């Protein structure tokens, strides 16, 4: 409790508080724009945190995370264009409610559910994270190596249901991570006899390029004349939230159920908000007692369930990132990078060595949820205008910010070219069905995996059985084998069924 009070005090420091407010606002605005995601918002703001202390920088990004998860509902409800992947589910019932003239109620339900779902995720984070951190202190080099390998396997397997392509993506990331000096012998590897590559390929320009450039390319290739336009919709945010509060009793079970789903899904690396929102919606449709309005025609639970689930995912996704150093989704992957930039190592020791950082993050999370309520109440009419910014103006500005952010990292033009190269690579990977998250995660965790793996072999005098002799690492290996076998069987099953049909 003492650390929690200290964390709240740290989150209320003027600079941290202001940046948290700014983050929530920016997250809402950016994710409300069709085509832009909360991942891109965090990536674009990452270069601005280079010279900040850990508290303000994490407050800014966490504010973007919280606001971004809620903001995608704005364009989904108003113009039937999802602001982020999770909002694809929200617009199933959100847009029909808008067509009935109740956009204010739809937005009110969406934001109220997001706030309550995020609050549930925060409670789970505070209750679960410290206890899991104590258990994770039992991890040595073999356990950490197998844990990272298990995390990469999970991310590859959950990536769009294509295990082989996910593995290929992760393999590319691990290969790029070997560029530079050997962590044990300090010999040069794949540097092409140049000094500039001896420090390796920084994941920051790679991250910026892979999340931002494909979106810019896809948006600029689309015809702006195609798709729905915003009409003169009158938004009365206060009336909508007030009426949403009146429906809270009937929505309570749905919000709690969806929040549990979102927290659990968030704690599984590589799953993402779209899965949480989909499961939340499916269970709401299955167990709903309100059949007055069919789902798909403006049902309140159809809006509440996905929004509560994807906001609760925020707290769940922070659990593996803080405790194990394994991001639960792309946003926490960026936050992991921010911690590393600050000289902090995510993991169980973070709770012991820097408790003020961890509990300050908890405090910023709570403040971000409170800010979200007031920003949503008074800012929705302004966010509607942001959706109207033409793509031909917005996307070039984003590319310019990417170039500036990549160059600012080390004042190196090479980082700009790295950003552009991996951005184009990510565009074609997505086009061909290869997920980008395994590559990025492998690049971030590749050095840790190599160091801990080789350290384990040094400790065991070259005996690879050390990974099976340690109970925890052996458990991770068994889980990995079971998961790989189950995933390959699931992917091959449709083919076998199709082959047996006459």
C-alpha positions, 0 to 999 in steps of 0.5 A, spaced: 500 500 500 505 504 501 508 503 494 501 504 491 500 511 495 507 513 492 506 511 485 499 515 485 503 521 488 508 520 482 503 520 477 500 526 480 507 530 479 505 536 474 509 534 468 507 526 469 500 528 470 500 533 464 503 528 459 498 523 461 492 528 459 496 529 453 496 522 451 489 520 453 487 526 448 492 524 443 490 517 443 483 518 442 484 523 436 489 519 433 485 512 433 478 516 431 482 517 425 480 511 420 486 507 418 490 510 424 492 505 430 494 506 437 500 502 436 502 508 431 500 513 436 505 510 441 510 509 436 510 516 433 510 519 440 516 515 442 522 519 440 519 525 444 520 521 450 528 520 449 530 526 454 524 525 459 524 521 465 521 514 466 515 517 469 513 522 464 514 518 458 511 512 461 505 516 463 504 519 456 504 512 452 500 509 457 495 515 456 495 514 449 494 506 450 488 508 454 485 513 450 487 509 443 483 503 446 477 507 447 477 512 441 477 507 435 469 507 437 468 514 435 469 513 427 466 506 428 460 508 431 459 515 427 461 513 420 462 505 420 469 505 419 473 502 425 478 506 428 482 500 430 482 492 429 478 491 435 473 497 433 471 492 427 466 489 432 464 495 435 461 498 429 456 492 428 451 495 433 454 502 433 453 504 426 446 501 426 444 505 433 447 512 429 443 511 423 437 510 428 439 517 431 442 515 437 449 516 436 450 520 443 447 514 446 452 509 442 458 513 444 456 514 451 455 506 452 462 505 448 466 510 453 463 508 459 464 501 458 471 502 456 472 506 462 469 500 467 473 495 463 480 499 464 478 500 471 477 492 472 484 491 468 487 496 473 485 492 479 487 485 476 494 488 474 495 491 481 493 484 484 496 479 480 503 483 478 506 483 484 505 476 486 507 473 479 513 478 480 515 474 486 514 467 483 518 470 477 524 471 481 526 464 481 528 464 474 535 463 472 538 463 465 535 457 463 528 459 465 529 466 462 531 463 455 526 458 455 521 463 457 523 468 451 523 462 446 516 460 449 513 467 448 516 468 441 512 461 439 506 464 442 506 470 438 508 466 432 502 461 433 497 467 435 499 471 429 493 470 424 493 463 425 499 462 420 504 458 425 509 457 419 509 464 417 509 467 424 515 462 425 519 465 418 517 472 421 520 471 428 526 468 424 528 474 420 527 478 427 532 473 430 537 474 424 537 481 424 538 481 432 545 478 431 548 484 427 553 487 431 558 485 436 557 478 439 555 479 446 559 474 449 566 474 445 565 481 442 567 479 435 563 482 429 558 479 426 554 481 419 557 488 420 560 488 412 566 491 415 563 497 417 563 501 424 556 503 424 553 496 424 557 494 430 552 497 435 547 493 431 540 495 428 536 499 433 529 496 434 526 504 434 527 505 427 524 498 425 518 499 430 517 506 427 517 504 420 513 497 421 507 500 424 507 507 420 509 506 413 504 500 411 498 504 414 501 510 410 502 506 403 495 503 404 491 509 405 494 513 400 493 508 395 485 508 397 480 512 393 478 517 398 471 518 394 470 511 396 466 509 403 461 513 407 462 520 409 460 524 415 454 527 415 452 533 420 451 529 426 449 532 432 453 529 438 450 531 445 455 527 449 453 529 456 446 526 454 449 520 451 453 518 457 447 520 462 443 515 459 448 510 458 449 510 466 441 509 466 443 502 462 449 500 467 444 496 471 442 492 465 449 492 462 453 490 468 454 483 467 456 484 460 461 489 462 464 484 468 464 478 463 467 482 457 473 485 462 475 478 465 475 476 457 479 482 456 484 481 462 486 474 460 487 475 453 491 481 454 496 477 458 497 472 453 502 474 448 501 476 441 493 475 441 491 482 441 485 487 442 481 484 436 481 477 439 478 480 446 473 484 442 470 478 438 470 473 444 467 479 448 461 480 443 460 472 442 459 471 449 454 477 450 450 475 444 450 468 447 448 469 454 444 476 453 437 476 456 435 483 452 432 480 446 428 486 445 433 489 439 437 484 435 444 484 435 447 487 429 441 492 429 443 497 435 444 492 441 447 496 447 451 490 449 453 489 442 457 496 443 459 495 451 462 488 450 467 489 445 469 496 448 470 493 455 474 487 453 479 491 449 480 496 454 481 491 460 486 488 455 490 494 457 491 492 464 492 484 462 497 486 456 502 490 462 502 484 466 507 479 462 511 486 459 512 488 466 513 481 470 517 477 464 519 482 459 515 479 454 510 484 451 502 482 450 501 486 444 504 491 439 503 497 444 506 494 450 512 492 445 513 499 444 513 501 452 518 495 453 522 499 448 521 505 452 523 502 459 530 499 455 531 506 453 530 509 460 535 504 462 530 499 466 530 492 465 523 489 465 522 483 469 521 481 476 527 485 479 524 491 476 519 491 482 525 490 487 530 495 484 525 500 481 518 500 485 517 507 484 517 506 476 512 500 477 507 503 481 508 510 478 505 506 472 499 504 476 498 511 478 498 514 471 493 508 469 488 510 474 489 517 472 488 516 465 482 512 466 479 518 470 481 523 464 478 519 459 471 520 462 472 528 462 475 528 455 470 524 452 465 528 455 467 534 453 471 532 447 467 528 443 464 533 438 472 536 437 474 528 435 468 528 430 472 534 426 478 530 426 476 524 423 474 529 417 482 530 415 484 528 408 488 522 407 492 526 402 494 531 408 495 526 414 499 521 411 505 525 408 505 529 415 506 522 419 511 520 414 515 526 416 514 525 423 517 518 422 523 520 418 524 526 424 523 521 429 528 516 426 533 521 425 533 524 432 535 517 435 542 517 434 542 523 429 544 518 423 541 518 416 542 510 416 536 509 421 532 513 417 534 508 411 533 502 416 526 505 418 524 506 410 526 499 409 523 495 414 516 499 413 516 497 406 518 490 408 512 490 413 507 493 407 509 487 403 509 482 409 502 484 411 500 483 403 503 476 403 500 474 409 506 474 414 505 477 421 510 483 423 509 482 430 513 476 431 519 480 427 519 486 431 518 482 438 524 477 436 528 483 434 527 486 441 528 479 445 533 476 440 539 479 444 536 477 451 535 470 448 542 469 446 545 471 452 541 467 457 541 461 452 549 461 452 550 463 459 546 457 461 550 452 456 556 456 460 554 454 467 552 447 465 559 446 461 556 445 454 550 440 457 544 442 453 540 438 458 540 443 463 534 446 460 530 439 462 533 439 469 530 445 471 523 444 473 521 451 470 524 451 464 522 444 463 515 446 464 516 451 459 519 446 454 513 442 455 508 447 454 512 449 447 511 442 444 504 441 446 502 448 443 506 447 437 503 440 436 496 443 437 497 449 433 500 444 427 494 439 428 489 445 428 492 448 421 492 441 418 485 439 420 481 443 415 486 440 409 485 433 411 477 434 412 477 437 405 481 431 402 477 426 405 470 429 402 468 426 395 
